[in-house]
Amino acid sequence: MGPFTCEGGDAYAAQAGSRVRRAEAVLVLGSARADPQVRGLVEDALTRHVPVLCLGADDAGEPIVARAPADAPPEFVAGMLLGLLERQADLDRMRRETIAANASSGDLRAEVNRITDELQLASSVQRDFLPRSLPALGSIRLGALWKPAEFVSGDLYNVMRLDERRLGIFITDAVGHGVPAALMTLVIGRALPTKDIAGNAYRLLSPAESLERLNAEMLARSEHASRFATAVYAVIDVQTGHVRFSCAGHPPVLLARAGGGFEPHGTTGGLLGVFEGTTFGEAEFELAPGDRLLLHSDGFEQAFPDAAVLQQKHRLPNDRYLQSFARHRTLAEAQAFCDAIARDADEACAGTPLHDDVTLVCIDRQ
């Protein structure tokens, strides 16, 4: 059907309603405001995306898409109607594309929400693998900080009561972060051997033995997949304060003496899951009363960025975290120390996400 013209007034309004639904354009003579029925027809036309041309009225605020003077010559009105009709095809196409885009956007939002829900569930599951509480054995007290850069972490720690007088503290950091690294840490954490058991007797493995067996287990499982990790494993005698530990490509442990200052202690040994037959060195020292031992992941090297380069995508590693460690050294409780470090890291990042996962286990000898 061709363009339909609707003049204001009751005579035309009664029969116009059904015809507007089939119209390609609507022409209104006079004011749409003057007659409620005509106004309703105009609003109905616009709702159905039918172009409306109003002649001879200045209906400010009225839903009119185009206006022309009342004395406009017929060819001028015809030209305007022709222009409205010619652009209508483009408007209809854009409207269809908008509807399709909105539908796709809705599907995308639903998918993002689904993935977010799954990641939150994965985060909850991973937290279940962390120690529910840290044991207090003899004179040893512990605190922990675990902050993923994303929903899940490529870091994992564990504190194990090996027997009546010894604790095992383990931190592993899978290369990368996110879901692949998180899955890897769960496997590593469960695969760490700590003792040989024969009947009713057992022998505690040294830290180096534990890491060497863990390395062999990772290589047996990898099937040529490039999955690497660092780790540190320490065994502490809670009666004597004797500490024996081994590192696999991991940052040195930090020993804070009661008199002040930090002593870094490291060992030889490469990444886990790279080479067969890799051996790992060991080191040992005495944790005296009042001393504090810190085991941490390398995420701290980027957790305290320089404010001048905070907005850069890549943050250069630095040792500013040592300043935070030193500032809170006098806090008596191990967990209070870890909580203070966490607040410092949040303030240093100024609301931006962490660049890497951070993990810290603090061991005090009272």
PAKOL-396140 format. One line per 10 residues: number of its first residue (from 1); for each residue x, y, z of C-alpha. Coordinates in Angstrom, 2 decimals, decimal comma. Example, Ala and Ser with C-alpha at 12.3 -4.5 7.8 and 13.67 -1.06 7.14 Angstrom:
# PAKOL-396140
1 = 12,30 -4,50 7,80  13,67 -1,06 7,14 $
//
This chain:
# PAKOL-396140
1 = 0,00 0,00 0,00  1,20 3,54 -0,75  1,69 6,36 1,76  -1,36 7,02 3,90  -2,40 10,59 4,75  -4,21 11,22 8,03  -5,76 14,64 8,60  -6,58 15,75 12,15  -10,18 15,30 13,29  -12,73 12,71 14,37 $
11 = -13,93 12,02 10,83  -10,69 10,39 9,84  -9,40 9,12 13,13  -11,95 6,33 13,53  -10,95 4,59 10,31  -7,26 5,47 10,48  -6,15 3,10 13,23  -6,11 -0,08 11,19  -4,69 1,69 8,15  -1,76 3,15 10,06 $
21 = -0,65 -0,40 10,81  -0,17 -0,90 7,04  1,06 2,58 6,17  4,53 3,37 4,80  4,31 7,00 5,99  1,86 9,26 7,86  1,12 12,90 6,94  -0,51 15,06 9,62  -2,09 18,42 8,74  -2,13 20,82 11,66 $
31 = -1,34 19,92 15,26  -1,24 16,41 16,58  -1,61 17,88 20,05  -5,05 19,31 19,24  -6,76 15,93 18,92  -6,06 13,05 21,34  -7,08 10,48 18,74  -4,71 11,87 16,13  -1,98 12,07 18,74  -2,59 8,41 19,54 $
41 = -2,32 7,51 15,86  0,96 9,40 15,55  2,42 7,66 18,61  1,26 4,31 17,24  2,91 5,03 13,90  6,20 5,96 15,58  6,03 2,87 17,77  5,77 0,82 14,57  8,68 2,79 13,06  6,49 4,45 10,43 $
51 = 7,83 7,92 9,48  5,54 10,91 10,28  5,52 14,29 8,56  3,63 17,16 10,22  2,57 20,21 8,19  1,98 23,63 9,62  2,36 23,08 13,37  5,16 23,63 15,84  4,37 20,91 18,33  7,34 21,31 20,63 $
61 = 7,89 18,13 22,55  5,51 16,17 20,35  6,71 12,82 18,92  6,99 14,09 15,32  9,96 13,00 13,24  9,71 15,68 10,54  7,94 19,03 9,99  7,19 21,25 7,02  5,54 24,71 6,70  1,76 24,71 6,16 $
71 = 2,19 26,62 2,88  4,87 24,29 1,55  4,30 23,50 -2,16  3,20 19,94 -2,98  6,52 19,09 -4,63  8,35 20,09 -1,40  6,07 17,87 0,69  6,43 15,05 -1,84  10,22 15,41 -1,69  10,24 15,21 2,07 $
81 = 8,00 12,14 2,02  10,23 10,56 -0,63  13,29 11,25 1,53  11,62 9,72 4,57  10,60 6,66 2,60  14,03 6,19 1,01  15,83 6,34 4,34  13,29 3,99 5,89  14,95 0,97 4,30  18,24 1,92 5,98 $
91 = 16,47 2,55 9,26  14,74 -0,83 9,07  18,07 -2,52 8,33  19,78 -0,75 11,24  16,87 -1,64 13,51  17,16 -5,33 12,58  20,92 -5,21 13,13  20,40 -3,53 16,50  17,92 -6,20 17,54  20,34 -8,91 16,44 $
101 = 23,24 -7,18 18,25  21,19 -6,87 21,43  20,30 -10,55 21,22  23,97 -11,48 20,71  24,96 -9,16 23,54  22,47 -10,87 25,80  23,89 -14,27 24,87  27,41 -12,96 25,49  26,44 -11,55 28,89  24,86 -14,87 29,81 $
111 = 28,03 -16,70 28,78  30,24 -14,28 30,72  28,02 -14,71 33,77  28,24 -18,49 33,42  32,04 -18,39 33,18  32,23 -16,01 36,14  30,08 -18,33 38,23  32,30 -21,28 37,31  35,47 -19,34 38,17  34,02 -18,32 41,52 $
121 = 33,21 -21,96 42,20  36,75 -22,94 41,16  38,12 -20,30 43,55  36,04 -21,74 46,37  37,23 -25,27 45,58  40,87 -24,16 45,50  40,51 -22,46 48,88  39,27 -25,76 50,27  42,72 -27,20 49,47  44,41 -24,62 51,69 $
131 = 44,92 -25,38 55,39  41,72 -24,64 57,28  43,81 -23,64 60,28  47,51 -23,35 60,96  48,82 -25,66 63,66  50,53 -24,27 66,75  53,09 -26,83 67,77  55,55 -26,26 70,62  57,03 -22,79 70,40  56,16 -22,35 66,71 $
141 = 53,36 -20,01 65,59  52,35 -19,44 61,97  50,52 -16,94 59,79  49,70 -16,97 56,07  48,81 -14,61 53,23  47,36 -15,93 49,97  46,15 -13,44 47,33  45,30 -14,62 43,80  45,81 -12,20 40,92  42,63 -13,59 39,33 $
151 = 39,79 -15,82 40,52  42,15 -18,72 41,10  45,84 -18,77 41,96  48,95 -20,41 40,54  50,31 -20,39 44,11  49,52 -22,95 46,76  50,83 -23,48 50,27  50,46 -26,18 52,86  51,48 -26,65 56,49  51,74 -30,28 57,61 $
161 = 52,26 -31,81 61,02  54,78 -34,52 60,15  55,08 -36,01 63,63  55,04 -34,94 67,27  57,91 -32,51 66,91  58,26 -31,56 63,24  56,29 -29,39 60,85  56,51 -29,32 57,07  55,87 -26,02 55,23  55,48 -26,13 51,46 $
171 = 54,89 -23,39 48,86  54,63 -24,02 45,14  54,24 -21,49 42,34  53,25 -22,79 38,91  54,56 -20,83 35,95  51,78 -18,44 34,92  48,52 -17,93 36,75  44,83 -18,50 36,23  43,04 -21,82 35,75  45,87 -23,88 34,14 $
181 = 48,33 -22,87 36,85  45,74 -23,46 39,57  45,06 -27,01 38,36  48,79 -27,69 38,29  49,30 -26,53 41,86  46,54 -28,84 43,08  48,31 -31,80 41,47  51,69 -30,74 42,89  50,31 -30,17 46,37  48,82 -33,67 46,48 $
191 = 51,91 -35,31 44,96  54,48 -34,00 47,46  55,92 -36,99 49,39  57,00 -36,35 52,98  57,85 -39,77 54,44  58,58 -43,42 53,68  56,32 -45,80 55,60  57,20 -49,45 56,17  54,81 -51,32 58,45  54,63 -49,47 61,76 $
201 = 57,81 -47,49 61,10  58,40 -44,41 59,00  61,25 -42,24 57,86  60,83 -38,57 57,16  62,18 -37,57 53,79  64,62 -34,72 53,69  63,38 -31,61 51,84  65,70 -32,35 48,92  64,43 -35,95 48,65  60,84 -34,73 48,67 $
211 = 61,46 -32,27 45,83  63,41 -34,82 43,79  60,57 -37,35 44,02  58,04 -34,63 43,25  60,05 -33,65 40,17  60,08 -37,27 38,97  56,32 -37,56 39,54  55,65 -34,38 37,55  57,76 -35,59 34,64  55,95 -38,93 34,65 $
221 = 52,60 -37,15 34,47  53,53 -34,41 32,00  53,66 -36,41 28,73  55,79 -33,70 27,10  53,52 -30,85 28,26  55,41 -27,69 29,22  54,26 -27,35 32,81  56,86 -25,94 35,21  56,77 -24,82 38,81  58,97 -23,48 41,58 $
231 = 58,75 -24,69 45,14  60,25 -24,44 48,61  59,89 -27,11 51,26  61,05 -26,66 54,85  61,01 -29,02 57,82  61,10 -27,41 61,28  61,86 -29,11 64,57  59,57 -27,27 66,96  61,60 -28,27 70,03  65,03 -27,13 68,87 $
241 = 64,06 -24,57 66,20  66,20 -26,41 63,66  65,15 -25,57 60,08  66,12 -27,64 57,05  64,87 -26,62 53,65  65,32 -26,95 49,90  64,33 -24,70 46,98  63,42 -25,61 43,41  63,96 -22,39 41,46  62,15 -20,54 44,24 $
251 = 63,04 -17,21 45,92  65,30 -17,57 48,98  63,68 -17,80 52,39  64,11 -14,76 54,63  65,26 -15,13 58,20  64,46 -12,10 60,37  66,61 -12,27 63,48  65,27 -10,95 66,76  67,98 -8,30 66,68  66,79 -6,92 63,32 $
261 = 67,63 -7,33 59,64  66,83 -10,03 57,09  69,09 -12,88 56,07  68,26 -14,48 52,69  68,96 -18,22 52,53  68,72 -20,12 49,27  69,76 -23,47 47,80  70,70 -24,83 44,41  68,11 -26,49 42,21  66,17 -25,73 39,06 $
271 = 62,47 -25,69 38,23  60,24 -28,66 38,91  59,06 -30,61 35,89  61,92 -29,75 33,53  64,75 -32,29 33,72  64,88 -35,88 34,87  67,29 -36,70 37,66  67,50 -33,10 38,90  69,02 -32,82 42,37  68,28 -30,07 44,85 $
281 = 70,57 -28,61 47,45  69,70 -28,17 51,10  70,46 -25,59 53,74  69,82 -25,46 57,47  69,97 -23,03 60,37  68,58 -22,56 63,85  65,47 -20,48 64,45  66,16 -18,84 67,78  63,43 -17,57 70,12  62,16 -14,25 68,77 $
291 = 63,26 -15,03 65,20  60,85 -14,96 62,26  61,11 -17,04 59,07  59,38 -15,93 55,87  58,64 -18,18 52,90  57,10 -16,33 49,95  56,39 -16,56 46,23  57,98 -14,32 43,61  54,70 -12,42 43,11  55,92 -10,03 45,80 $
301 = 58,54 -8,73 43,37  55,75 -7,02 41,42  53,23 -6,47 44,21  54,72 -3,11 45,24  55,10 -1,16 41,97  56,64 2,26 41,66  53,83 4,82 41,54  55,45 6,42 38,47  55,06 3,22 36,46  51,91 1,86 38,09 $
311 = 49,86 2,25 34,91  52,35 0,37 32,75  51,20 -3,00 31,54  54,41 -4,71 32,60  55,78 -4,02 36,05  59,47 -4,48 36,59  60,49 -6,77 39,48  61,76 -4,93 42,53  62,52 -5,48 46,21  60,15 -2,86 47,66 $
321 = 58,30 -5,62 49,46  61,29 -5,86 51,81  60,46 -2,37 53,05  56,98 -3,54 53,99  58,42 -6,64 55,66  60,82 -4,49 57,69  58,13 -1,94 58,62  55,98 -4,59 60,28  58,78 -6,69 61,71  57,91 -5,67 65,27 $
331 = 54,35 -7,06 65,11  54,31 -9,87 67,64  51,76 -12,17 66,00  52,62 -14,01 62,79  49,11 -13,62 61,33  49,00 -9,93 62,24  52,25 -9,52 60,30  50,74 -11,22 57,22  47,56 -9,13 57,45  49,63 -5,92 57,58 $
341 = 51,59 -6,98 54,48  48,30 -7,66 52,67  47,07 -4,13 53,45  50,32 -2,64 52,22  50,04 -4,58 48,95  46,47 -3,35 48,42  47,52 0,25 49,01  50,57 -0,07 46,75  48,46 -1,35 43,85  46,05 1,60 44,25 $
351 = 43,02 -0,46 43,26  44,63 -2,07 40,20  44,75 -5,88 40,02  47,80 -7,75 41,22  50,19 -8,60 38,41  50,93 -12,02 39,90  49,69 -14,23 42,70  51,30 -13,62 46,09  51,76 -16,11 48,91  53,52 -15,69 52,24 $
361 = 53,95 -18,04 55,19  55,32 -16,54 58,37  56,89 -18,80 61,03  57,67 -17,38 64,47  59,51 -19,08 67,28  58,25 -17,72 70,54 $
//
